[in-house]
């Protein structure tokens, strides 16, 4: 069975599906008995997801209509004060 250190060393490959079937079995055997590594994997996946969301393109001018008009007025009024 893999150690925690070994699991962490190829975590990215596992999460991206870049491991052999044999490696996957060994990895999942470790996860079945190690809640700390399960938590680490979940945290890793969340970090990757949030990182990807942070770099999504900003809305274009065409999307301005999605901003509520009341919000725009309130922001402009606050800037005038």
Secondary structure by P-SEA (a helix, b strand, c coil): cccaaaaaaaaaaaaaccccaaaaaaaaaaaaccaaaaaaaaaaaaaaaaaaaaacccccccccccccaaaaaaaaaaaac
